[in-house]
């Protein structure tokens, strides 16, 4: 039994590394992609292409067998996670800086803990979990300076859209966690990308985005960012997230909302030569402490009686 346990722990560590490191870079990639690409069409094409590639790989390995119920379940999850969760983020980042985006999305762990606790089969959070949530949010405010990074006006509707994306993302995550006959994680991720991506394309068509899509004005950097989102964000990180939501606790998985901004800041230092101040180091230490509290205490909480 030691080998399977070690394998499971390795898979969890690799999956957490994927959503921490890769998703920490995708906010910038989204911001660059929507400079010259319409939001829902860009994101929908991203997920449909990734879903088709994964479906072809699964079919070659004889792992693409699914039931009608699994298609229905994953259509709902894809709509919530991708069209609602990711789509609203992409739409918001047309006018909201990525730093402010990560700050608003940091409320996601609180949504995850409270909604999970409200479910009959959910888990009651221990009080240190709430301490960790508060620390994580405070650390993120410290990291980003507590203001609008560009110093400009805040688009209230897009801020509300980001909060709505937290709610739809959390709902989809918890719904996928409590399915009775779920598809295997990689298959589930494939179906969600195909169906959620198709819905995003329909939304983009309904918004008239095709009329705004002129190949002559699409920049090479937007295309490169889109390609990065397909490969790293969709083919690697999204299946890792689906795996984690089924094999770890919602509170632990949601810690990516705190870690991603730290990763983004340090990637800027490593790749772009951006400065890292003492404030950044203190904020990062606070966030890491918060994540440690959440991951350790959440595992000790007892399940609720149904």
N, C-alpha and C positions, 0 to 999 in steps of 0.2 A: 504493500500500500504506500510505501515511501515514494516510489517513482511517480505514480499518478499525482500524489500531493505536491511533489516538487514541480511537476509539469504544470499543474494548475496554478501554482504560485508564480511560476515564470510567465505563464500566459497573462495573468492579472497584471504583473509588473510591466510587461510589454504593452498591454492595452492602455494602462494608465499613462505610460510614457508617451503613447501616441496622442491621446487626447490632451495631455498637458503641453507637449512640445509643438505638435502640428497645429492644433487649434489655436495655440498662442500666436501663430503666424498668419492664420487665415483672415483675421480682421483686417490686416493691412492689405492682403491679397484681394479681398472683397472690395475694399475702398478703391484700389487701383482698377479692378475689373469694371466697376460701374462708372468709371470716368467716361467711357465711350460705349459701353454696352448697357442696354436696358435691363433693369434689375431682375424681374421675374423670368424673362426670357433667358438671360444669362444663367441664373441659378437653375432653372428648369432643365436647360440643355446640359448643364454640368451633371445633374443627377441622372438624367436619362442615359447619357453616354456612359457614365460609370456603371449604372445598373445593367445596361446591355452587355458591357464587357464582363461584369461579374456573372451574369446569367449564362453567357457563353462558356465561361470557365467552369461553372458548376455543371452545366449540361455535359461537357466533355468528360467530367469526372463521375457522371451518373448521380449527381446530388441535387438535381433541379426538380425533383418530385415534390409536388405540393397539393394541398386539398383546397376546394373552393372556400372553405371557412378561413384558411390561412391567407388566401388572397384578399378576402373581405376584411379580416382583422388588420392586415398590413396596409390596406388602402386607407383605413381610418388612421392608423399610426403615421403613415407617410404624409397624410393631409395635415395632421397635428404637428409633427416634428419638422417637416420640410416646408410645406406651403405656408403654415402658420408660423412656426418657430424660425426657420432659416429665412423664409421669404420676407418676413417683416423686418428682419435684421438687415438684409440686403437693401430693401426699400429705404430703411431709415438711414443707412450709411451714405446715401446720395447727398444728404444735407447735414449729417451729424458726424463729427470727428470720431475716429475709431477709439480714442481714449475715453470720451464721454460714453460711447456705446458700451464699452466694457464695464464702466462704472454702473450704468443703469442695469446691465444684465447681471450684475453681481447680486441682485436680489433673488436670482433663480434658486440658490440653495435653500433660502427661507421658504419659497413656494414648495420646493420638493419635500422638505421636512414636514411642513404643516399639512399638505395634501396627503402625504403618505400616512401621517398619524390619523387623519380623518377617515381613512379606509378601514372597514371591519377587519381586514387581514393585514393591516399596516403595523407599524412599530412605533411605540411611544418614545419620543426623544427624551433623553436625560437632560437635566439642566445644563451640564457642561457643553452639550451640543449647541444650545442657544448662546452660551458664552463664546464658543468658537465662531458661530455665525456673526455675532456682533464684532468680534475681533477682526474677522476676515473683511467685513464691510469697512470697518474703520481703517484697516491697513490699506485697502484699495483707495479710499478717499485720500489718505496720506500720500500714497504712491502717485496719484494723478493730480495732486495739488488742490483738490477740493473745488475746482472751477472748470470752466469751459476751456479746453486746451487751445482753441483758436482765438479765444477772447471775443467771439461773435455772439449773435443772438441765438437762443435755443428755439428749435422748431418743436413746438409743444405737441403737435399731432404725431410727429415721428418719435418723440419720446414716449408718448402713450402707446405707439405701435411696438416699441421695444418691450414695454411692460407686458403688453398682450402676448408678445412672442414668448416671454418667460412662462406665462400661464399655459399657452398651447404646447410648448415644449415639455413642460413638466407633466401635463395631462397625458400626452402621448407616451412619455417615458414610463409613467406608472401604469398606464393601460397595457403596454407591452410586457411589463413585469408580471402582471397577474393573469395572463391568458391561460386558458385551460389546456389547449393543445397547440402550443406555439411551434412555429417552424424553427429549424436549426438556425442559430444566430446569423451565419453568413447568408443563408437563404432569406431570412427575414429582412436583413439589411438590403439585399438585392431587390426584393419586392417593394420595400418602402421607397427606395430610390426611383424605381421605374414608375410606380403609381403616384408618389408624391411629386416627382419631377414632371410627369405628364400634367398633373393638376396645375403646377406652376406655369407651364407653357400655356395652358388654357387661360389662366389668369392674365398672363402677359398679353395674349391675343385679345382678351376682353378689354384690357386697358389701352389697346391700340399701340402696343410697343413695337410691332413689326413695322409700322409706318415711320418710327423713329430710328430704325436699324438700317443705317447706310454703311455698307462695307468700306466705302472710301474714307470714312471718318473714324473707323475703329483703329485704335493705336496698337502697335506691336506689344507694348507693355500690358495693355488690357488683355490681349490674347494670351500672353505668357502667364498672367495672373490667373486667367480662367483655366489654363492647362494645369497649373499648380493645384488649383482647387479640385479639379477632376481627380488627379492622381493622388495627391497627399491627403486632401481634405475628405474626399469621397471614397476612394478605393481603399485607403488605409485607416484613417481616423474614424470615419462613421461606422464601419463594421466593428471596430474596437469598442466604440461606445455602446452599440447594441449588445455586444458580448458582456460588457461590464454591467449594464443595467439588469442583466439576467443572472449575473454571478456575484455581484457585490450589492451593497446597500445603496439606496438613493442618495443619502447624505454624503457618503464617501465619493460616489461618482460625481456629484454636483460640485465637488471642490475644484473641478477644472475652471469654474467661473472665477475663482480667486487666483489660481495659478497662471492662467493664460495671460493676464496683463503683466505679471512679473516676467514671464518668458518673453513677451513682446518687447519689454523694456531692455532686457539683457541681450536679446537678439539685435536690437538696434545698436547697442554698445559694441557687440562683437563684430557685426557685419558692416554697419554704417559708421562706426566710430562716434556714436552719440555719447554724451557724457552721462556718467552714473554718479549721482551725488550721495552725500551721507543720508539725506532724506530718503532716497531710493533704497539704500541698504537697510535702514531702520524699518521702512514700510514692508520690505520683503521679508524681514525677520518676523514681523508681526503676522503677516499672512501665512508664512510657513508654520508658525506656532498655532494659528487658527486651524489650519488643515490637520495638524497633528492631533489637536483636541477633538475635532470632528471625527476623524477616522478611528481613533481609539475608543472614544466614549460611545459612538453610535453602535459599535459592535456589541456593547454590553447591554444595550437596552433590550427589555423583554418584549416579546410579541404581545399584542393586545388580544384579549379573548373575543372570539367572534360570536 
